[in-house]
């Protein structure tokens, strides 16, 4: 599974990379710190799945999902955000993604990625 990590926090990108880096069937194909770069990376790296933060400078995670919605080749999206699930989970699903709140353990992230990818 080819994964792109999009989050404006370098420490969080490093954490996700470390968690997924030990998975034999996961390849990190790129990282982005903002939505515009994320969209560029999606076009060039062609990931199977994007781990996407919502609150990023410029183009936010919701705008990224809106722009991907009509692309039949778009990757699946796991929104990994500190936003309250009650606030955003339904909106994330309407935009075509799945939601996981930041703060869980490595197993929770890995399971969510596998669920979304399948």
Secondary structure as GFF3:
##gff-version 3
##sequence-region A 1 118
A	DSSP	beta_strand	2	6	.	.	.	ID=ss1
A	DSSP	alpha_helix	10	21	.	.	.	ID=ss2
A	DSSP	beta_strand	27	32	.	.	.	ID=ss3
A	DSSP	alpha_helix	35	45	.	.	.	ID=ss4
A	DSSP	beta_strand	49	52	.	.	.	ID=ss5
A	DSSP	alpha_helix	61	68	.	.	.	ID=ss6
A	DSSP	beta_strand	76	81	.	.	.	ID=ss7
A	DSSP	alpha_helix	85	94	.	.	.	ID=ss8
A	DSSP	beta_strand	98	101	.	.	.	ID=ss9
A	DSSP	alpha_helix	106	117	.	.	.	ID=ss10
###
